[in-house]
Amino acid sequence: MSQQGNQRNSALTNPLFWVSLLVVGLIVFIFVVADRGGVKVETLETDASSRIPVVKPQGQIEREPIVEPGKRARQFISEFKAQGQPYPLEEVMAQASVYAAEGSLADAHIAFFFAAREGHIEAMMTMAEMSDPTLFRAENNLLDRADPIQAYKWYKRALDKGFEPARGRLNNLHQWAKAEANYGNPSAYQLLLNFN
C-alpha cells in the first residue's frame, strides 16, 4: 500500500477523528434539526372581520400569575367595607379558614386580624394563639417567631369582652414569662411589665 493510503486508513482509525465527527454532528442536530420548544403562531378570531395572531410557546406549562401575598384578603375585606358596618365577621372568619387551609398564610392572617380588630372573639383568640410562645408552631404561621406581647394583647381583649378561657391562657403566658425572665429573655421581661 502506498504511504498516502496508510495515512488515510490511520486517520479513519484515529479515535479523535470520530469524536470530532460526533461533536460536529451533535452541533448540527441541536441547531438545525431539533425542535427546542419553538414558537407556534395561531390566529384567534375576535369577530368575523378581524384575526389576531396569538403566539403560544410549545411545551410550556401554563401557570396562574403569582398573586401578591395578602392581596385576596385585602380585596375580600374591601368589599365588606364598601357595604358598611356591621361587617359579616362570620363570613370573614370562614374565608380566613379557607385561606389557612390553602396555605395562604398572609391572606389568612389579614382576615383574622380584621375580624379580631372588629371585635370577633374567636379571631382574637386565633391572633393570640398565633403569637403565643407556649403554642407557637412555625409551620402554619405567617410569623417567623412568637410574639408574646401580641399574644397578651389579644388574650386581654378577649378577656375584656367576657371570654373567660382567655384568663387561663393569660395565666399560662404569665408563667412562661416568669420562667423565661430567669433565663434573661428580653421579651419575657417586657411581657412581665404588662402583668404588674
Backbone torsions as a table, in degrees:
resi	resn	phi	psi	omega
1	MET	NA	149.7	-178.6
2	SER	-78.8	166.0	-178.4
3	GLN	-66.8	-36.4	-180.0
4	GLN	-66.4	-39.5	177.6
5	GLY	-65.4	-37.3	177.7
6	ASN	-66.1	-38.8	178.8
7	GLN	-66.0	-38.1	179.8
8	ARG	-66.4	-43.5	179.4
9	ASN	-66.0	-38.0	179.6
10	SER	-69.6	-32.1	176.4
11	ALA	-66.1	-38.0	-179.8
12	LEU	-73.0	-25.1	179.0
13	THR	-94.1	-6.1	179.3
14	ASN	-73.8	124.2	-179.3
15	PRO	-64.3	-30.1	178.6
16	LEU	-61.5	-36.9	177.2
17	PHE	-61.2	-45.0	-177.2
18	TRP	-71.2	-37.1	177.3
19	VAL	-64.3	-42.9	178.9
20	SER	-63.6	-41.3	178.8
21	LEU	-63.4	-40.2	178.5
22	LEU	-64.7	-44.1	179.3
23	VAL	-62.1	-46.0	178.6
24	VAL	-61.0	-41.9	178.7
25	GLY	-62.2	-42.8	177.8
26	LEU	-63.6	-41.6	179.1
27	ILE	-62.2	-44.9	178.4
28	VAL	-62.0	-42.9	-179.8
29	PHE	-61.7	-46.5	-177.6
30	ILE	-63.7	-44.9	-174.7
31	PHE	-85.6	-22.1	-174.4
32	VAL	-111.4	-47.1	-168.7
33	VAL	-93.7	-44.1	-170.3
34	ALA	-68.0	142.8	173.8
35	ASP	-90.6	109.3	-175.9
36	ARG	-101.5	50.9	179.7
37	GLY	70.8	45.4	-177.6
38	GLY	-58.0	172.3	-177.8
39	VAL	-96.0	131.8	179.1
40	LYS	-110.2	129.1	-179.5
41	VAL	-108.6	125.7	176.3
42	GLU	-120.4	167.1	175.8
43	THR	-111.8	141.0	179.6
44	LEU	-112.3	121.3	-179.6
45	GLU	-87.9	121.0	177.1
46	THR	-93.4	-34.8	171.3
47	ASP	-153.6	-176.5	-174.7
48	ALA	-66.4	-24.1	-173.5
49	SER	-96.8	-16.0	-175.3
50	SER	-131.2	148.6	176.0
51	ARG	-129.6	135.1	-179.9
52	ILE	-113.8	125.1	177.1
53	PRO	-70.7	135.3	178.3
54	VAL	-118.5	125.1	-179.4
55	VAL	-95.7	123.5	178.9
56	LYS	-124.1	116.6	175.9
57	PRO	-69.6	138.1	179.6
58	GLN	-83.9	147.3	176.0
59	GLY	75.9	10.3	179.9
60	GLN	-96.7	146.5	177.2
61	ILE	-88.9	129.9	177.3
62	GLU	-81.8	125.7	-179.8
63	ARG	-122.6	151.2	173.7
64	GLU	-72.6	147.5	178.2
65	PRO	-64.3	149.5	179.8
66	ILE	-70.4	128.7	-179.8
67	VAL	-95.1	134.6	178.6
68	GLU	-58.0	131.8	-179.8
69	PRO	-56.1	130.7	178.4
70	GLY	88.2	-9.3	-175.2
71	LYS	-65.0	-42.2	-179.2
72	ARG	-63.2	-41.5	-180.0
73	ALA	-66.7	-40.4	179.0
74	ARG	-63.6	-39.9	177.3
75	GLN	-66.1	-43.0	179.5
76	PHE	-59.1	-46.0	-178.8
77	ILE	-70.0	-37.3	-179.4
78	SER	-63.3	-30.6	176.2
79	GLU	-63.9	-40.7	178.3
80	PHE	-70.0	-38.2	179.2
81	LYS	-64.2	-34.5	179.2
82	ALA	-65.9	-31.3	179.6
83	GLN	-79.0	-19.6	178.8
84	GLY	90.0	172.3	-179.0
85	GLN	-79.9	158.0	-2.7
86	PRO	-74.5	141.9	-179.8
87	TYR	-80.9	143.6	177.4
88	PRO	-78.5	80.0	-172.4
89	LEU	-65.5	-27.6	176.6
90	GLU	-65.0	-37.3	176.1
91	GLU	-66.7	-39.6	178.3
92	VAL	-62.8	-43.1	179.3
93	MET	-64.3	-41.9	179.0
94	ALA	-62.1	-42.8	179.7
95	GLN	-68.8	-36.5	176.9
96	ALA	-61.4	-39.3	178.2
97	SER	-66.1	-36.9	176.8
98	VAL	-63.7	-45.8	178.7
99	TYR	-58.6	-44.3	-179.4
100	ALA	-63.1	-42.0	179.9
101	ALA	-64.5	-33.3	178.3
102	GLU	-75.6	-14.2	-176.7
103	GLY	89.0	9.6	178.3
104	SER	-88.7	78.4	-171.2
105	LEU	-66.7	-34.1	179.4
106	ALA	-64.9	-44.0	178.0
107	ASP	-64.2	-42.8	179.4
108	ALA	-61.8	-45.5	-178.6
109	HIS	-60.9	-43.7	-179.6
110	ILE	-64.3	-43.7	-179.5
111	ALA	-66.1	-43.7	177.6
112	PHE	-62.6	-41.6	-179.7
113	PHE	-62.2	-44.2	179.4
114	PHE	-59.8	-47.9	-179.2
115	ALA	-64.2	-39.6	179.0
116	ALA	-64.9	-44.0	179.9
117	ARG	-62.9	-30.4	179.7
118	GLU	-86.0	2.4	172.5
119	GLY	102.5	10.8	179.5
120	HIS	-78.6	117.3	-173.3
121	ILE	-63.6	-44.0	179.7
122	GLU	-60.1	-39.0	178.3
123	ALA	-66.8	-38.7	177.1
124	MET	-60.9	-44.0	-179.9
125	MET	-66.6	-37.2	177.5
126	THR	-63.7	-45.4	178.4
127	MET	-61.9	-40.5	179.1
128	ALA	-65.2	-44.9	-178.2
129	GLU	-65.1	-34.0	177.2
130	MET	-62.3	-31.7	-175.5
131	SER	-98.4	-14.7	-174.6
132	ASP	-66.6	119.5	-178.9
133	PRO	-65.3	-21.1	178.8
134	THR	-81.2	-14.7	-178.7
135	LEU	-121.3	-3.8	-170.1
136	PHE	-61.2	132.4	173.8
137	ARG	-133.5	113.2	-175.1
138	ALA	-66.0	-28.6	-174.6
139	GLU	-67.3	-21.3	178.7
140	ASN	-126.3	37.1	-175.3
141	ASN	-136.4	141.1	176.5
142	LEU	-72.1	-29.3	-179.2
143	LEU	-75.8	146.9	178.4
144	ASP	-88.1	-13.4	174.9
145	ARG	-156.1	163.1	-179.6
146	ALA	-66.2	153.6	177.9
147	ASP	-131.3	90.9	-174.0
148	PRO	-61.4	-29.3	178.8
149	ILE	-66.2	-43.1	177.4
150	GLN	-65.8	-40.3	178.0
151	ALA	-59.1	-47.0	178.7
152	TYR	-58.2	-47.7	-177.7
153	LYS	-56.5	-48.5	-175.9
154	TRP	-73.8	-37.4	175.1
155	TYR	-62.0	-42.6	-179.3
156	LYS	-63.3	-41.9	178.3
157	ARG	-63.7	-40.9	178.9
158	ALA	-65.3	-41.6	177.9
159	LEU	-64.4	-41.8	178.2
160	ASP	-61.8	-26.0	177.2
161	LYS	-87.8	4.0	174.9
162	GLY	95.9	11.6	179.9
163	PHE	-88.3	96.3	-173.3
164	GLU	-61.8	-34.5	178.4
165	PRO	-57.9	-20.8	177.6
166	ALA	-66.1	-26.5	179.2
167	ARG	-63.1	-42.2	178.1
168	GLY	-63.9	-39.4	178.0
169	ARG	-66.0	-39.2	177.2
170	LEU	-63.9	-39.9	178.0
171	ASN	-62.8	-42.4	177.1
172	ASN	-61.7	-41.9	179.8
173	LEU	-64.7	-38.2	178.2
174	HIS	-64.1	-44.2	178.1
175	GLN	-62.2	-40.9	177.2
176	TRP	-59.9	-46.0	-177.4
177	ALA	-62.5	-41.2	178.4
178	LYS	-62.2	-46.0	-178.9
179	ALA	-64.9	-44.8	-178.0
180	GLU	-70.5	-30.0	178.0
181	ALA	-63.9	-33.2	177.6
182	ASN	-64.1	-24.2	178.4
183	TYR	-96.1	4.9	176.3
184	GLY	84.2	19.7	179.5
185	ASN	-71.7	115.3	-177.1
186	PRO	-64.5	-31.9	177.7
187	SER	-65.9	-36.1	178.3
188	ALA	-67.1	-42.6	176.4
189	TYR	-58.7	-45.4	-179.3
190	GLN	-63.9	-41.3	179.5
191	LEU	-64.7	-38.9	-179.8
192	LEU	-59.0	-29.7	177.9
193	LEU	-61.4	-30.0	179.8
194	ASN	-74.5	-22.9	-177.7
195	PHE	-88.4	-12.9	-178.7
196	ASN	-88.1	NA	NA
